[in-house]
Amino acid sequence: MMQSRDPKRKIFLIATEESGDRLGSALMKVLRQRLGDGVQFVGVGGRTMARESDLEKRVSDATPEQLSAIFKKWIDPASIAYFKAGDFKKAAAK
């Protein structure tokens, strides 16, 4: 009988000192951006790797009301800069 395979890639990381923790955290961030839910991390790391691992879950579990409260607490709308880039003449011609 053939067993179904878990589509997630399980990646085991071990960081035994601070610089390895930072590098592991950066690797986790890039892999999560590229693979999304298709990756799972297990292993031993420090605070930075733990924070990276927990961040995605905390953000995805937040309600719209919680996100709005966070935005109001930490973001000053007057300090946000908006930029548009592109070929606007070409877009207007369409």
Backbone as a ProteinNet text record, in pm:
[ID]
protein_1_A
[PRIMARY]
MMQSRDPKRKIFLIATEESGDRLGSALMKVLRQRLGDGVQFVGVGGRTMARESDLEKRVSDATPEQLSAIFKKWIDPASIAYFKAGDFKKAAAK
[TERTIARY]
84.9	0	89.1	59.1	138.3	87.8	180	142.5	144.1	48	49.8	161.8	224.9	336.6	288.1	345.1	316.3	378.1	298.4	353.5	449.8	454.3	545.2	686.8	779.6	920.8	956.7	1008.6	1051.3	1200.4	1236.3	1376.1	1419.8	1524.4	1577.5	1698.2	1692.9	1801.4	1851	1981.4	2041.5	2133.7	2114.1	2202	2253.6	2384.6	2440.7	2499.2	2499.5	2547.2	2474.1	2495.6	2414	2421.5	2539.9	2548.3	2476.6	2484.4	2410.7	2260.9	2218.2	2077.7	2029.5	2109.5	2071.8	2066.1	2165.9	2166.8	2050.8	2022.4	1909.6	1778	1764.3	1643	1625	1732.9	1726.1	1688.7	1746.5	1713.6	1566.5	1516.4	1375.9	1284.9	1319.7	1237.1	1229.7	1344.4	1348	1272	1294.4	1225.1	1074.9	1032.4	889	829.7	905.6	857.4	842.5	937.2	934.2	838.2	827.1	749.4	616.7	597.1	471.4	443.9	324.6	285.1	351.6	432.5	495.8	622.5	650.1	772.1	739.7	806.4	792.5	932.7	958.9	1090.1	1085.3	1184.7	1202.3	1349.3	1379.8	1518.9	1540.2	1662.9	1705.2	1767.9	1719.1	1773.6	1759.1	1797.9	1789.6	1666.5	1672.9	1558.7	1519.4	1616.6	1585.5	1509.9	1555	1485.3	1347.4	1334.6	1204.9	1108	1157.9	1073.1	1026.4	1116.1	1079.3	975.2	990.4	896.7	759.4	754.6	627.9	558.5	632.9	576.3	466.1	491.8	393.4	263.3	272.6	152.3	76.2	148.4	81.4	9.3	71.9	9.7	-111.5	-97.8	-209.9	-325.9	-300.4	-405.9	-473.2	-415.9	-470.8	-602	-695.9	-823.7	-807.3	-897.8	-891.3	-894.7	-970.7	-979.4	-844.5	-776.4	-644.6	-542.6	-546.4	-454.2	-479.2	-605.9	-639.7	-587.5	-603.1	-554.9	-402.1	-334.3	-187.8	-145.7	-212	-180.6	-198.6	-309.6	-336.4	-235.2	-187.9	-92.7	47.2	92.5	232.3	260	159.3	181.2	117.5	196	144.4	119.1	-8.7	-37.8	32.8	60.4	129.6	274.9	328.4	468.8	486.6	377	385.4	407.5	502.2	529.3	475.4	401.5	346.4	419	454.7	525.1	456.2	449.7	401.1	515.9	534.5	640.1	585.4	632	589.2	582.7	539.4	525.8	381	349.8	212.6	157.6	244.7	198.5	151.2	225.3	187.7	57.7	41.8	-80.3	-200.5	-182.5	-293.3	-335.2	-244.7	-274.3	-362.9	-367.2	-447.1	-594.2
-117.8	0	123.7	217.4	338.4	444	499.9	603.5	739	825	960.1	1039.1	1120.5	1199.6	1337.3	1387.4	1522.9	1618.3	1707.7	1797.8	1901.8	1914.4	2011.3	1957.7	2045.9	2010.8	2037.9	1939.2	1956.6	1985.3	2097.1	2138.2	2146.4	2074.5	2069.4	2161.8	2259.6	2355.1	2350.4	2363.6	2375.2	2495.9	2585	2701.2	2700.1	2693.3	2680.7	2810.9	2914.1	3043.7	3153.9	3278.8	3390.6	3413.3	3405.4	3431.3	3321.6	3197.3	3089	3108.3	3161.9	3191.5	3297	3401.2	3506.2	3451	3371	3312.6	3215.9	3135.3	3042.4	3115.8	3226	3306.5	3363.4	3413.2	3467.9	3358.9	3241	3128.8	3091.2	3086.3	3053.5	3155.2	3281.5	3387.5	3373.2	3351.2	3338	3213.1	3101.8	2979.2	2991.1	3058.9	3077.3	3167.8	3269.8	3356.4	3276.6	3187.6	3111.5	2993.2	2926.8	2803.3	2818	2931.1	2954.4	2844.7	2786	2679.9	2546.3	2542.5	2418	2385.5	2458.7	2432.2	2431.8	2342.8	2334.6	2327	2405.7	2408.6	2338.7	2257.7	2194	2207.2	2197.1	2203.6	2284.3	2332.8	2405.6	2536.6	2646.6	2776.8	2872	2993.8	3096.1	3183.6	3300.3	3391.9	3436.9	3465.1	3517.6	3414.1	3289.3	3183.8	3158.8	3163	3142.7	3253.7	3377	3490.6	3474.5	3435.4	3415.6	3305.6	3200.8	3089.1	3130.8	3208.2	3249.5	3361.9	3444.4	3563.4	3527.3	3432.3	3394.3	3347.9	3268.6	3218.9	3332.6	3422.3	3534	3623.5	3651.3	3738.3	3669.3	3542	3472.6	3450.8	3444.4	3425	3555.9	3669.3	3798.8	3828.8	3883.8	3924	4062	4100.4	4235.8	4344.6	4320.8	4418.8	4432.9	4320.5	4324.7	4395.6	4365.8	4431.9	4582.5	4621.6	4763.7	4831.5	4766	4822.4	4836	4735	4740.5	4855.9	4868.9	4976.1	5112.1	5129.8	5257.9	5287.1	5183	5202.2	5236.2	5170.7	5179.9	5258.2	5286.1	5351.4	5489.7	5588.5	5724.3	5743.8	5751.7	5764.4	5882.3	5987.9	6104.4	6072.3	5964.9	5931.9	5830.8	5787.8	5689.6	5761.8	5714.1	5771.3	5675	5727.3	5647.5	5685.2	5586.7	5609.7	5533.8	5595.5	5529.1	5529.5	5418.1	5409.1	5337.6	5378.5	5310.9	5405.3	5352.8	5430.4	5475.7	5589.4	5635.8	5681.3	5730.6	5768.6	5645.3	5536.1	5412.5	5358.1	5363.4	5313.9	5398.3	5529.3	5619.1	5597.7	5552.8	5531.7	5409.2	5319.9	5196.1	5221.6
0	0	0	-86.2	-97.5	0	73.6	170	101.8	139.3	85	151.5	72.8	124.4	165.6	271.7	317.5	216.5	156.7	55	112.8	244.1	304.6	305.7	279.5	295.4	440.4	507.5	646.4	644.6	703.6	706.6	852.1	883.1	1019.1	1027.2	1116.6	1135	1278.7	1292.2	1425.1	1423.2	1517.5	1533	1676.3	1690.8	1825.8	1877.6	1795.2	1843.3	1767.2	1806.8	1759.1	1608.3	1548.7	1404	1325.5	1371.1	1306.8	1320.5	1433	1455.7	1355.9	1335.9	1239.8	1097.7	1059.6	925.2	906.7	1008.1	1001.2	987.3	1058.4	1050.3	910.3	852.3	716	616.1	631.6	544	557.4	679.9	703.4	634.6	645.1	586.1	434.3	370.1	224.2	179.5	245.9	207.7	228	334	357	248.2	204	96	-34.1	-60.7	-185.6	-182.6	-68.9	-61.8	11.4	80.1	151.7	252.8	243.9	336.9	304.8	199.5	159.8	235.8	342.1	418.5	568.1	638.6	784	843.1	944.8	1008.1	1143.1	1167.4	1296.9	1333.7	1460	1500.9	1625.7	1638.7	1757.1	1712.5	1765.7	1730.8	1847.2	1822.7	1925	1908.9	1970.3	1969.8	1830.1	1743	1609.9	1527.1	1530.3	1456.7	1515.9	1644.8	1709.3	1669.2	1665.3	1627.4	1483	1392.2	1251.8	1238.2	1314	1309.5	1360.2	1466.6	1527.4	1451.3	1379.6	1315.6	1216.4	1129.2	1027.9	1092.5	1197.1	1264.2	1331.3	1397.4	1465.5	1365.6	1252.7	1152.3	1090.9	1054.5	991.2	1087.9	1217.2	1315.9	1358.8	1322.5	1366	1293.5	1366.9	1307.6	1244.4	1154.8	1097.5	1205.4	1311.1	1419	1490.3	1512.4	1576.9	1487.9	1358.2	1265.6	1260.4	1262.8	1263.3	1389.7	1504.6	1631.3	1629.9	1575.4	1566.2	1476	1362.2	1269	1336.2	1404.7	1470.5	1581.2	1648.6	1758.6	1707.5	1600.2	1560.7	1432.3	1351	1222	1221.5	1186.4	1168.5	1019.5	977	833.8	767.6	844.3	787.4	752.3	808.4	782.4	669.4	607.4	499.8	367.2	290.7	158.2	52.5	-43.4	-151.7	-280.5	-358.3	-483.5	-595.2	-711.5	-831.3	-930.9	-996.6	-1096.8	-1218.7	-1332.4	-1453.9	-1571.1	-1682.4	-1805.6	-1815.1	-1755.7	-1747.5	-1883.3	-1973.3	-2106.4	-2182.6	-2171.5	-2238.3	-2181.1	-2050.2	-1986.5	-2025.1	-2037.6	-2074.3	-2218	-2304.7	-2444.7	-2466.8	-2371	-2385.8	-2370.1
[MASK]
++++++++++++++++++++++++++++++++++++++++++++++++++++++++++++++++++++++++++++++++++++++++++++++

